[in-house]
Amino acid sequence: MGMFNNVDIGGGLSDFWAYVREPRPHRWASWGVAIVLPIVVFYGFSEHLIRTEEPKAQIIYFENWSADRSAAEIRADWVARAKETTRANAEKRAEYQRLADMMGVEYDSAEADKVTRETLGEAEAAAAKQKKPVAAARSTLAERAARGPRAQAAD
């Protein structure tokens, strides 16, 4: 890197200052454009490239329950939501169990399954553990070509 051994920063700055001080016909207009143009470009990017809108205050009214609900109705709603959550957790746990079985990993959900059976009952707990049927995917043209021609039905 012999090029940067003899750097004269003072000489470069004095040359730049001498060039700037030379009287040229459009010197101030050129400086104005040179300074204003990047400012306008940066301002444009900062304002319009990424839109950041201030969130507007919103008041959302909702009404889920009547004001004169009894304690039994409140508890029944709570139990129904808890059962639905337990059912969803049991389905997810069954998926994880199937994944663990495929991978050969030990996955024990006995304690959680016990809670599920106590909460939902035996029948619903067993139904939650059943694998959901997957819709049959349509085959692509390449898959059909790879299988070869269909066997002709014997008459």
Phi, psi and omega in degrees: 000055181290347183290327185261012180285322185249064181271130180242091183291320180298318179294320179295318179293321179292323175296317179297316181294323177294321178294319181293323184280349179295137180284112177242152187296322185243035184298311185287327176294319178296317178297319179299314179295318182296330180270318185287322183301310177296326179296317179295318180295313179297320177297317179299316178296317184292329182271325192243347181286311179245113182279123175235105178260137178292135178294136180272144179293129179232141173245118182247118178263137175216157182219109180259328187231153175281155184287340184256033178289147178272167179296327179293320178293321178297315180294321179297319177297317180297316180296320179296317178295321179295320178295319179296318178295318179297319179297315179296320178295323179294320178296317179295320180295323178295322176297317178296323178297316178296320178296317179296321178296320180294324183273349180079027181259142178283127181221114184250117179240029185297315182295316179293323177294326177296315178297321179297316179296322179293324184280312187264334187100164185296315186293313181290326178294320178293322179294325180291331180279346181291146180286133180286139179291137180260136179296140181293128180279144177285143180277151178273169180298322180293321179294319179294323179291326180291329180286337180090179182292149179288148177290137181285137179289133181285133179271000000 
